[in-house]
Amino acid sequence: MGEPVTGRHEFPGAVAAHDQDGAMREQAGQLAAAMTDWLGASVLTYTPLYPEHGDKCSADLEAWCRSARDILAAVAHG
């Protein structure tokens, strides 16, 4: 009879995958925070959503960014 499985130290691949998932969640959280800042910025503040000279981005692009931000935030929280 084999030894019982007692912990993740017995599965190096699982440990690496867990670490990768953590890194991805952290990066997703950082991106979501950046997008929140962009979406909340004044149109007079240069961000990737608001080009120079105070021009506002298209409504479609803003809606896409809100959806992407929500997905990234969900990934960040696991």
N, CA, C and O atoms as a CHARMM CRD file, in Angstrom:
* protein
*
  312
    1    1 MET  N      0.83800  -1.15800   0.00000 PROA 1      0.00000
    2    1 MET  CA     0.00000   0.00000   0.00000 PROA 1      0.00000
    3    1 MET  C      0.89300   1.23400   0.00000 PROA 1      0.00000
    4    1 MET  O      1.89500   1.26400   0.71400 PROA 1      0.00000
    5    2 GLY  N      0.55100   2.25000  -0.78500 PROA 2      0.00000
    6    2 GLY  CA     1.36100   3.45700  -0.91000 PROA 2      0.00000
    7    2 GLY  C      1.17700   4.39500   0.27200 PROA 2      0.00000
    8    2 GLY  O      0.27900   4.23600   1.09800 PROA 2      0.00000
    9    3 GLU  N      2.06100   5.37200   0.31500 PROA 3      0.00000
   10    3 GLU  CA     1.98700   6.39200   1.35800 PROA 3      0.00000
   11    3 GLU  C      0.79200   7.31600   1.09500 PROA 3      0.00000
   12    3 GLU  O      0.49900   7.61400  -0.06300 PROA 3      0.00000
   13    4 PRO  N      0.10500   7.77200   2.13100 PROA 4      0.00000
   14    4 PRO  CA    -1.01000   8.70000   1.92400 PROA 4      0.00000
   15    4 PRO  C     -0.49000  10.07600   1.50900 PROA 4      0.00000
   16    4 PRO  O      0.62000  10.47000   1.86700 PROA 4      0.00000
   17    5 VAL  N     -1.29600  10.78400   0.76500 PROA 5      0.00000
   18    5 VAL  CA    -0.95500  12.13900   0.35500 PROA 5      0.00000
   19    5 VAL  C     -1.21300  13.04800   1.54900 PROA 5      0.00000
   20    5 VAL  O     -2.32500  13.09300   2.07500 PROA 5      0.00000
   21    6 THR  N     -0.17700  13.77500   1.97600 PROA 6      0.00000
   22    6 THR  CA    -0.31300  14.56200   3.19500 PROA 6      0.00000
   23    6 THR  C     -0.16700  16.05100   3.00400 PROA 6      0.00000
   24    6 THR  O     -0.48900  16.80700   3.92100 PROA 6      0.00000
   25    7 GLY  N      0.29500  16.50600   1.87700 PROA 7      0.00000
   26    7 GLY  CA     0.47300  17.95400   1.72700 PROA 7      0.00000
   27    7 GLY  C      0.96100  18.32200   0.35700 PROA 7      0.00000
   28    7 GLY  O      1.36000  17.47300  -0.44000 PROA 7      0.00000
   29    8 ARG  N      0.92000  19.61600   0.10100 PROA 8      0.00000
   30    8 ARG  CA     1.28400  20.05400  -1.24500 PROA 8      0.00000
   31    8 ARG  C      2.77500  19.95100  -1.51900 PROA 8      0.00000
   32    8 ARG  O      3.18400  20.05100  -2.67500 PROA 8      0.00000
   33    9 HSD  N      3.61100  19.75300  -0.48800 PROA 9      0.00000
   34    9 HSD  CA     5.04900  19.61400  -0.71700 PROA 9      0.00000
   35    9 HSD  C      5.36400  18.38700  -1.55400 PROA 9      0.00000
   36    9 HSD  O      6.45400  18.27000  -2.11400 PROA 9      0.00000
   37   10 GLU  N      4.40900  17.47700  -1.63700 PROA 10     0.00000
   38   10 GLU  CA     4.61500  16.27100  -2.43000 PROA 10     0.00000
   39   10 GLU  C      4.30900  16.50800  -3.90900 PROA 10     0.00000
   40   10 GLU  O      4.55200  15.62800  -4.73500 PROA 10     0.00000
   41   11 PHE  N      3.79200  17.65400  -4.24500 PROA 11     0.00000
   42   11 PHE  CA     3.42400  17.94800  -5.62100 PROA 11     0.00000
   43   11 PHE  C      4.09700  19.24400  -6.07000 PROA 11     0.00000
   44   11 PHE  O      3.46400  20.29900  -6.05900 PROA 11     0.00000
   45   12 PRO  N      5.37200  19.18300  -6.46600 PROA 12     0.00000
   46   12 PRO  CA     6.07800  20.41100  -6.85700 PROA 12     0.00000
   47   12 PRO  C      5.37000  21.18400  -7.96900 PROA 12     0.00000
   48   12 PRO  O      5.39000  22.41400  -7.97600 PROA 12     0.00000
   49   13 GLY  N      4.75800  20.48500  -8.88700 PROA 13     0.00000
   50   13 GLY  CA     4.03300  21.16600  -9.96700 PROA 13     0.00000
   51   13 GLY  C      2.85300  21.96600  -9.43800 PROA 13     0.00000
   52   13 GLY  O      2.55400  23.05000  -9.93900 PROA 13     0.00000
   53   14 ALA  N      2.18100  21.42800  -8.42200 PROA 14     0.00000
   54   14 ALA  CA     1.05100  22.13300  -7.82400 PROA 14     0.00000
   55   14 ALA  C      1.51800  23.38000  -7.08700 PROA 14     0.00000
   56   14 ALA  O      0.84000  24.40800  -7.11100 PROA 14     0.00000
   57   15 VAL  N      2.66700  23.29800  -6.43400 PROA 15     0.00000
   58   15 VAL  CA     3.21600  24.45600  -5.72500 PROA 15     0.00000
   59   15 VAL  C      3.56000  25.55300  -6.72900 PROA 15     0.00000
   60   15 VAL  O      3.25500  26.72300  -6.49700 PROA 15     0.00000
   61   16 ALA  N      4.18500  25.18600  -7.83100 PROA 16     0.00000
   62   16 ALA  CA     4.54500  26.16700  -8.85800 PROA 16     0.00000
   63   16 ALA  C      3.28600  26.80200  -9.44800 PROA 16     0.00000
   64   16 ALA  O      3.25000  28.01200  -9.67300 PROA 16     0.00000
   65   17 ALA  N      2.26000  25.99800  -9.69800 PROA 17     0.00000
   66   17 ALA  CA     1.00900  26.52000 -10.24900 PROA 17     0.00000
   67   17 ALA  C      0.34700  27.47600  -9.25500 PROA 17     0.00000
   68   17 ALA  O     -0.19100  28.51100  -9.64800 PROA 17     0.00000
   69   18 HSD  N      0.38800  27.12700  -7.97500 PROA 18     0.00000
   70   18 HSD  CA    -0.18900  27.99900  -6.94400 PROA 18     0.00000
   71   18 HSD  C      0.54800  29.33900  -6.90100 PROA 18     0.00000
   72   18 HSD  O     -0.08300  30.39200  -6.81200 PROA 18     0.00000
   73   19 ASP  N      1.87200  29.29900  -6.96500 PROA 19     0.00000
   74   19 ASP  CA     2.66200  30.52200  -6.95700 PROA 19     0.00000
   75   19 ASP  C      2.36000  31.37400  -8.18600 PROA 19     0.00000
   76   19 ASP  O      2.27400  32.59800  -8.08700 PROA 19     0.00000
   77   20 GLN  N      2.20000  30.73500  -9.33900 PROA 20     0.00000
   78   20 GLN  CA     1.86400  31.44600 -10.57400 PROA 20     0.00000
   79   20 GLN  C      0.49200  32.09200 -10.45800 PROA 20     0.00000
   80   20 GLN  O      0.30000  33.23200 -10.88300 PROA 20     0.00000
   81   21 ASP  N     -0.47100  31.36000  -9.88000 PROA 21     0.00000
   82   21 ASP  CA    -1.81100  31.90700  -9.70100 PROA 21     0.00000
   83   21 ASP  C     -1.76400  33.13800  -8.80100 PROA 21     0.00000
   84   21 ASP  O     -2.44200  34.13000  -9.06800 PROA 21     0.00000
   85   22 GLY  N     -0.97400  33.07800  -7.74900 PROA 22     0.00000
   86   22 GLY  CA    -0.84100  34.21800  -6.84400 PROA 22     0.00000
   87   22 GLY  C     -0.26000  35.42600  -7.55300 PROA 22     0.00000
   88   22 GLY  O     -0.72100  36.55000  -7.35600 PROA 22     0.00000
   89   23 ALA  N      0.74300  35.19900  -8.37000 PROA 23     0.00000
   90   23 ALA  CA     1.36900  36.29500  -9.11900 PROA 23     0.00000
   91   23 ALA  C      0.37200  36.89300 -10.10700 PROA 23     0.00000
   92   23 ALA  O      0.32500  38.11100 -10.27900 PROA 23     0.00000
   93   24 MET  N     -0.42200  36.04600 -10.75700 PROA 24     0.00000
   94   24 MET  CA    -1.41300  36.52700 -11.70900 PROA 24     0.00000
   95   24 MET  C     -2.49300  37.33900 -10.98500 PROA 24     0.00000
   96   24 MET  O     -2.91700  38.38200 -11.48300 PROA 24     0.00000
   97   25 ARG  N     -2.93500  36.87300  -9.82300 PROA 25     0.00000
   98   25 ARG  CA    -3.93600  37.61600  -9.05700 PROA 25     0.00000
   99   25 ARG  C     -3.38900  38.97600  -8.63600 PROA 25     0.00000
  100   25 ARG  O     -4.10400  39.97600  -8.68600 PROA 25     0.00000
  101   26 GLU  N     -2.13000  39.01600  -8.22300 PROA 26     0.00000
  102   26 GLU  CA    -1.52200  40.28000  -7.82200 PROA 26     0.00000
  103   26 GLU  C     -1.44800  41.25100  -8.99600 PROA 26     0.00000
  104   26 GLU  O     -1.77800  42.42900  -8.85500 PROA 26     0.00000
  105   27 GLN  N     -1.01800  40.75600 -10.14700 PROA 27     0.00000
  106   27 GLN  CA    -0.91900  41.61200 -11.33800 PROA 27     0.00000
  107   27 GLN  C     -2.30400  42.08100 -11.77800 PROA 27     0.00000
  108   27 GLN  O     -2.47400  43.23800 -12.16100 PROA 27     0.00000
  109   28 ALA  N     -3.28900  41.19200 -11.72700 PROA 28     0.00000
  110   28 ALA  CA    -4.65200  41.58000 -12.09900 PROA 28     0.00000
  111   28 ALA  C     -5.16700  42.66500 -11.17000 PROA 28     0.00000
  112   28 ALA  O     -5.83800  43.59600 -11.61600 PROA 28     0.00000
  113   29 GLY  N     -4.86100  42.55600  -9.88400 PROA 29     0.00000
  114   29 GLY  CA    -5.27500  43.57900  -8.93300 PROA 29     0.00000
  115   29 GLY  C     -4.63200  44.92000  -9.22700 PROA 29     0.00000
  116   29 GLY  O     -5.28600  45.95800  -9.12600 PROA 29     0.00000
  117   30 GLN  N     -3.35900  44.90900  -9.59000 PROA 30     0.00000
  118   30 GLN  CA    -2.66300  46.15500  -9.92600 PROA 30     0.00000
  119   30 GLN  C     -3.25300  46.79400 -11.17900 PROA 30     0.00000
  120   30 GLN  O     -3.43700  48.01000 -11.23000 PROA 30     0.00000
  121   31 LEU  N     -3.54900  45.97700 -12.18500 PROA 31     0.00000
  122   31 LEU  CA    -4.14400  46.49400 -13.41500 PROA 31     0.00000
  123   31 LEU  C     -5.54500  47.04400 -13.15600 PROA 31     0.00000
  124   31 LEU  O     -5.90600  48.09800 -13.67900 PROA 31     0.00000
  125   32 ALA  N     -6.33000  46.33700 -12.35300 PROA 32     0.00000
  126   32 ALA  CA    -7.67700  46.80500 -12.02000 PROA 32     0.00000
  127   32 ALA  C     -7.61200  48.14500 -11.29100 PROA 32     0.00000
  128   32 ALA  O     -8.41800  49.03700 -11.55600 PROA 32     0.00000
  129   33 ALA  N     -6.66200  48.28700 -10.38300 PROA 33     0.00000
  130   33 ALA  CA    -6.51100  49.55200  -9.65900 PROA 33     0.00000
  131   33 ALA  C     -6.12400  50.68300 -10.61400 PROA 33     0.00000
  132   33 ALA  O     -6.63900  51.79600 -10.49900 PROA 33     0.00000
  133   34 ALA  N     -5.22900  50.40400 -11.54500 PROA 34     0.00000
  134   34 ALA  CA    -4.83500  51.42100 -12.52100 PROA 34     0.00000
  135   34 ALA  C     -6.03000  51.83000 -13.37500 PROA 34     0.00000
  136   34 ALA  O     -6.22700  53.01600 -13.63900 PROA 34     0.00000
  137   35 MET  N     -6.82200  50.86100 -13.80500 PROA 35     0.00000
  138   35 MET  CA    -7.98500  51.17300 -14.63800 PROA 35     0.00000
  139   35 MET  C     -9.01900  51.96000 -13.84400 PROA 35     0.00000
  140   35 MET  O     -9.68300  52.83800 -14.39400 PROA 35     0.00000
  141   36 THR  N     -9.16300  51.65700 -12.56500 PROA 36     0.00000
  142   36 THR  CA   -10.07900  52.42500 -11.72400 PROA 36     0.00000
  143   36 THR  C     -9.63500  53.88000 -11.66600 PROA 36     0.00000
  144   36 THR  O    -10.45700  54.79200 -11.75700 PROA 36     0.00000
  145   37 ASP  N     -8.33300  54.09100 -11.51400 PROA 37     0.00000
  146   37 ASP  CA    -7.79800  55.45500 -11.51200 PROA 37     0.00000
  147   37 ASP  C     -8.06600  56.14900 -12.84200 PROA 37     0.00000
  148   37 ASP  O     -8.46900  57.31200 -12.86500 PROA 37     0.00000
  149   38 TRP  N     -7.84400  55.44200 -13.95500 PROA 38     0.00000
  150   38 TRP  CA    -8.06900  56.03900 -15.27100 PROA 38     0.00000
  151   38 TRP  C     -9.53600  56.42400 -15.44100 PROA 38     0.00000
  152   38 TRP  O     -9.85200  57.51500 -15.91500 PROA 38     0.00000
  153   39 LEU  N    -10.43100  55.50600 -15.04500 PROA 39     0.00000
  154   39 LEU  CA   -11.86100  55.74800 -15.22900 PROA 39     0.00000
  155   39 LEU  C    -12.35900  56.88700 -14.34200 PROA 39     0.00000
  156   39 LEU  O    -13.32700  57.56400 -14.69000 PROA 39     0.00000
  157   40 GLY  N    -11.71300  57.10000 -13.21300 PROA 40     0.00000
  158   40 GLY  CA   -12.14900  58.14800 -12.30400 PROA 40     0.00000
  159   40 GLY  C    -11.45500  59.48200 -12.50300 PROA 40     0.00000
  160   40 GLY  O    -11.78400  60.45900 -11.83100 PROA 40     0.00000
  161   41 ALA  N    -10.51000  59.53100 -13.40700 PROA 41     0.00000
  162   41 ALA  CA    -9.73000  60.75300 -13.60800 PROA 41     0.00000
  163   41 ALA  C    -10.53300  61.82100 -14.34300 PROA 41     0.00000
  164   41 ALA  O    -11.45100  61.51900 -15.10600 PROA 41     0.00000
  165   42 SER  N    -10.17500  63.03900 -14.10200 PROA 42     0.00000
  166   42 SER  CA   -10.75100  64.15800 -14.84400 PROA 42     0.00000
  167   42 SER  C    -10.34100  64.05000 -16.30400 PROA 42     0.00000
  168   42 SER  O     -9.26400  63.54500 -16.62200 PROA 42     0.00000
  169   43 VAL  N    -11.20300  64.52600 -17.18200 PROA 43     0.00000
  170   43 VAL  CA   -10.85000  64.50500 -18.60600 PROA 43     0.00000
  171   43 VAL  C     -9.68000  65.43600 -18.89100 PROA 43     0.00000
  172   43 VAL  O     -9.08600  65.36900 -19.96700 PROA 43     0.00000
  173   44 LEU  N     -9.34500  66.29500 -17.95000 PROA 44     0.00000
  174   44 LEU  CA    -8.21200  67.19600 -18.13400 PROA 44     0.00000
  175   44 LEU  C     -6.89300  66.56100 -17.71200 PROA 44     0.00000
  176   44 LEU  O     -5.82600  67.13800 -17.92400 PROA 44     0.00000
  177   45 THR  N     -6.96500  65.37900 -17.11500 PROA 45     0.00000
  178   45 THR  CA    -5.77800  64.65000 -16.69400 PROA 45     0.00000
  179   45 THR  C     -5.44900  63.61800 -17.76300 PROA 45     0.00000
  180   45 THR  O     -6.30500  62.82200 -18.14700 PROA 45     0.00000
  181   46 TYR  N     -4.21100  63.63200 -18.24100 PROA 46     0.00000
  182   46 TYR  CA    -3.82000  62.66100 -19.26500 PROA 46     0.00000
  183   46 TYR  C     -3.75600  61.26400 -18.66600 PROA 46     0.00000
  184   46 TYR  O     -3.04000  61.03600 -17.69200 PROA 46     0.00000
  185   47 THR  N     -4.48800  60.34600 -19.23400 PROA 47     0.00000
  186   47 THR  CA    -4.43000  58.91200 -18.91100 PROA 47     0.00000
  187   47 THR  C     -4.55700  58.17400 -20.23600 PROA 47     0.00000
  188   47 THR  O     -4.85600  58.79500 -21.25600 PROA 47     0.00000
  189   48 PRO  N     -4.33700  56.86300 -20.24300 PROA 48     0.00000
  190   48 PRO  CA    -4.53300  56.12000 -21.49500 PROA 48     0.00000
  191   48 PRO  C     -5.95800  56.23000 -22.05800 PROA 48     0.00000
  192   48 PRO  O     -6.16500  56.05600 -23.25900 PROA 48     0.00000
  193   49 LEU  N     -6.94300  56.51800 -21.18800 PROA 49     0.00000
  194   49 LEU  CA    -8.31600  56.66200 -21.67900 PROA 49     0.00000
  195   49 LEU  C     -8.62800  58.06600 -22.18800 PROA 49     0.00000
  196   49 LEU  O     -9.52500  58.24900 -23.01100 PROA 49     0.00000
  197   50 TYR  N     -7.89500  59.03800 -21.70100 PROA 50     0.00000
  198   50 TYR  CA    -8.15800  60.42000 -22.08300 PROA 50     0.00000
  199   50 TYR  C     -6.91200  60.99900 -22.73500 PROA 50     0.00000
  200   50 TYR  O     -5.94100  61.31500 -22.04600 PROA 50     0.00000
  201   51 PRO  N     -6.92900  61.14100 -24.05300 PROA 51     0.00000
  202   51 PRO  CA    -5.76500  61.68300 -24.74000 PROA 51     0.00000
  203   51 PRO  C     -5.50300  63.13300 -24.32500 PROA 51     0.00000
  204   51 PRO  O     -6.28900  63.73800 -23.59600 PROA 51     0.00000
  205   52 GLU  N     -4.42400  63.65300 -24.78900 PROA 52     0.00000
  206   52 GLU  CA    -4.07900  65.03900 -24.48000 PROA 52     0.00000
  207   52 GLU  C     -5.15700  65.99100 -24.99900 PROA 52     0.00000
  208   52 GLU  O     -5.96600  65.62400 -25.85200 PROA 52     0.00000
  209   53 HSD  N     -5.15700  67.18700 -24.48600 PROA 53     0.00000
  210   53 HSD  CA    -6.06200  68.26000 -24.89000 PROA 53     0.00000
  211   53 HSD  C     -7.49000  68.06100 -24.38600 PROA 53     0.00000
  212   53 HSD  O     -8.41800  68.69100 -24.89300 PROA 53     0.00000
  213   54 GLY  N     -7.67400  67.18900 -23.38800 PROA 54     0.00000
  214   54 GLY  CA    -8.98500  67.04800 -22.76300 PROA 54     0.00000
  215   54 GLY  C    -10.03300  66.31800 -23.57400 PROA 54     0.00000
  216   54 GLY  O    -11.21000  66.34200 -23.21500 PROA 54     0.00000
  217   55 ASP  N     -9.63900  65.66500 -24.66400 PROA 55     0.00000
  218   55 ASP  CA   -10.60900  64.89600 -25.44600 PROA 55     0.00000
  219   55 ASP  C    -11.00800  63.65200 -24.66000 PROA 55     0.00000
  220   55 ASP  O    -10.15600  62.99600 -24.06200 PROA 55     0.00000
  221   56 LYS  N    -12.28800  63.32800 -24.65900 PROA 56     0.00000
  222   56 LYS  CA   -12.77400  62.16200 -23.93600 PROA 56     0.00000
  223   56 LYS  C    -12.72800  60.94200 -24.85900 PROA 56     0.00000
  224   56 LYS  O    -12.90300  61.05800 -26.07200 PROA 56     0.00000
  225   57 CYS  N    -12.49500  59.79400 -24.27000 PROA 57     0.00000
  226   57 CYS  CA   -12.48500  58.55900 -25.06000 PROA 57     0.00000
  227   57 CYS  C    -13.91900  58.22600 -25.47400 PROA 57     0.00000
  228   57 CYS  O    -14.87800  58.81800 -24.97800 PROA 57     0.00000
  229   58 SER  N    -14.03900  57.28600 -26.37500 PROA 58     0.00000
  230   58 SER  CA   -15.37000  56.89400 -26.83100 PROA 58     0.00000
  231   58 SER  C    -16.10600  56.15200 -25.71600 PROA 58     0.00000
  232   58 SER  O    -15.48000  55.53900 -24.85100 PROA 58     0.00000
  233   59 ALA  N    -17.41900  56.21300 -25.74300 PROA 59     0.00000
  234   59 ALA  CA   -18.24700  55.52200 -24.75000 PROA 59     0.00000
  235   59 ALA  C    -18.01300  54.01300 -24.81100 PROA 59     0.00000
  236   59 ALA  O    -18.02300  53.34300 -23.77800 PROA 59     0.00000
  237   60 ASP  N    -17.80200  53.47100 -26.01800 PROA 60     0.00000
  238   60 ASP  CA   -17.55500  52.03300 -26.15700 PROA 60     0.00000
  239   60 ASP  C    -16.25100  51.62700 -25.47500 PROA 60     0.00000
  240   60 ASP  O    -16.19300  50.59800 -24.80100 PROA 60     0.00000
  241   61 LEU  N    -15.20300  52.43600 -25.65100 PROA 61     0.00000
  242   61 LEU  CA   -13.92500  52.13100 -25.02300 PROA 61     0.00000
  243   61 LEU  C    -14.04900  52.22300 -23.50900 PROA 61     0.00000
  244   61 LEU  O    -13.50400  51.38500 -22.79000 PROA 61     0.00000
  245   62 GLU  N    -14.74800  53.21500 -23.02700 PROA 62     0.00000
  246   62 GLU  CA   -14.92900  53.35600 -21.57500 PROA 62     0.00000
  247   62 GLU  C    -15.71400  52.16500 -21.01500 PROA 62     0.00000
  248   62 GLU  O    -15.36200  51.64600 -19.95600 PROA 62     0.00000
  249   63 ALA  N    -16.75400  51.73000 -21.69600 PROA 63     0.00000
  250   63 ALA  CA   -17.54000  50.57400 -21.25400 PROA 63     0.00000
  251   63 ALA  C    -16.68500  49.30900 -21.26200 PROA 63     0.00000
  252   63 ALA  O    -16.77100  48.49600 -20.34200 PROA 63     0.00000
  253   64 TRP  N    -15.86300  49.13900 -22.29100 PROA 64     0.00000
  254   64 TRP  CA   -14.98200  47.97800 -22.36300 PROA 64     0.00000
  255   64 TRP  C    -14.01700  47.98400 -21.18600 PROA 64     0.00000
  256   64 TRP  O    -13.78900  46.94700 -20.56300 PROA 64     0.00000
  257   65 CYS  N    -13.45000  49.14300 -20.88100 PROA 65     0.00000
  258   65 CYS  CA   -12.49600  49.24600 -19.76900 PROA 65     0.00000
  259   65 CYS  C    -13.16500  48.94300 -18.44000 PROA 65     0.00000
  260   65 CYS  O    -12.56300  48.30300 -17.57700 PROA 65     0.00000
  261   66 ARG  N    -14.38800  49.38800 -18.26500 PROA 66     0.00000
  262   66 ARG  CA   -15.10400  49.07400 -17.01800 PROA 66     0.00000
  263   66 ARG  C    -15.31100  47.56400 -16.88600 PROA 66     0.00000
  264   66 ARG  O    -15.12400  47.00100 -15.80700 PROA 66     0.00000
  265   67 SER  N    -15.69100  46.92000 -17.97200 PROA 67     0.00000
  266   67 SER  CA   -15.88300  45.46200 -17.94300 PROA 67     0.00000
  267   67 SER  C    -14.57300  44.73600 -17.67400 PROA 67     0.00000
  268   67 SER  O    -14.52000  43.80800 -16.86600 PROA 67     0.00000
  269   68 ALA  N    -13.51000  45.16800 -18.36300 PROA 68     0.00000
  270   68 ALA  CA   -12.20100  44.54800 -18.17000 PROA 68     0.00000
  271   68 ALA  C    -11.71900  44.74900 -16.74000 PROA 68     0.00000
  272   68 ALA  O    -11.17000  43.83000 -16.13400 PROA 68     0.00000
  273   69 ARG  N    -11.92200  45.94400 -16.20100 PROA 69     0.00000
  274   69 ARG  CA   -11.51800  46.23500 -14.82700 PROA 69     0.00000
  275   69 ARG  C    -12.25300  45.32300 -13.85100 PROA 69     0.00000
  276   69 ARG  O    -11.64400  44.81900 -12.90700 PROA 69     0.00000
  277   70 ASP  N    -13.53900  45.10500 -14.05700 PROA 70     0.00000
  278   70 ASP  CA   -14.33000  44.25000 -13.17200 PROA 70     0.00000
  279   70 ASP  C    -13.83700  42.80300 -13.22100 PROA 70     0.00000
  280   70 ASP  O    -13.77800  42.12400 -12.19600 PROA 70     0.00000
  281   71 ILE  N    -13.48600  42.34000 -14.41800 PROA 71     0.00000
  282   71 ILE  CA   -12.95900  40.98300 -14.56800 PROA 71     0.00000
  283   71 ILE  C    -11.60200  40.86200 -13.86900 PROA 71     0.00000
  284   71 ILE  O    -11.35100  39.88800 -13.15800 PROA 71     0.00000
  285   72 LEU  N    -10.73700  41.84500 -14.07200 PROA 72     0.00000
  286   72 LEU  CA    -9.42600  41.82900 -13.41200 PROA 72     0.00000
  287   72 LEU  C     -9.56300  41.86900 -11.89700 PROA 72     0.00000
  288   72 LEU  O     -8.82500  41.18800 -11.18600 PROA 72     0.00000
  289   73 ALA  N    -10.49600  42.65800 -11.40600 PROA 73     0.00000
  290   73 ALA  CA   -10.72200  42.72500  -9.95700 PROA 73     0.00000
  291   73 ALA  C    -11.19500  41.36800  -9.42900 PROA 73     0.00000
  292   73 ALA  O    -10.76500  40.93900  -8.35800 PROA 73     0.00000
  293   74 ALA  N    -12.07200  40.69200 -10.16800 PROA 74     0.00000
  294   74 ALA  CA   -12.55600  39.38100  -9.74700 PROA 74     0.00000
  295   74 ALA  C    -11.41500  38.36200  -9.72800 PROA 74     0.00000
  296   74 ALA  O    -11.32500  37.55500  -8.80400 PROA 74     0.00000
  297   75 VAL  N    -10.55000  38.39300 -10.73600 PROA 75     0.00000
  298   75 VAL  CA    -9.39100  37.49300 -10.77100 PROA 75     0.00000
  299   75 VAL  C     -8.47000  37.78900  -9.59800 PROA 75     0.00000
  300   75 VAL  O     -7.93300  36.86400  -8.98800 PROA 75     0.00000
  301   76 ALA  N     -8.28200  39.05100  -9.27700 PROA 76     0.00000
  302   76 ALA  CA    -7.40100  39.44200  -8.18300 PROA 76     0.00000
  303   76 ALA  C     -7.87100  38.90700  -6.84400 PROA 76     0.00000
  304   76 ALA  O     -7.06400  38.59600  -5.96800 PROA 76     0.00000
  305   77 HSD  N     -9.19300  38.80100  -6.69000 PROA 77     0.00000
  306   77 HSD  CA    -9.75300  38.32600  -5.42000 PROA 77     0.00000
  307   77 HSD  C     -9.95100  36.82000  -5.38900 PROA 77     0.00000
  308   77 HSD  O    -10.43500  36.26800  -4.40100 PROA 77     0.00000
  309   78 GLY  N     -9.57200  36.15600  -6.48100 PROA 78     0.00000
  310   78 GLY  CA    -9.64700  34.70000  -6.52700 PROA 78     0.00000
  311   78 GLY  C    -11.02100  34.23800  -6.77400 PROA 78     0.00000
  312   78 GLY  O    -11.26400  33.03300  -6.84400 PROA 78     0.00000
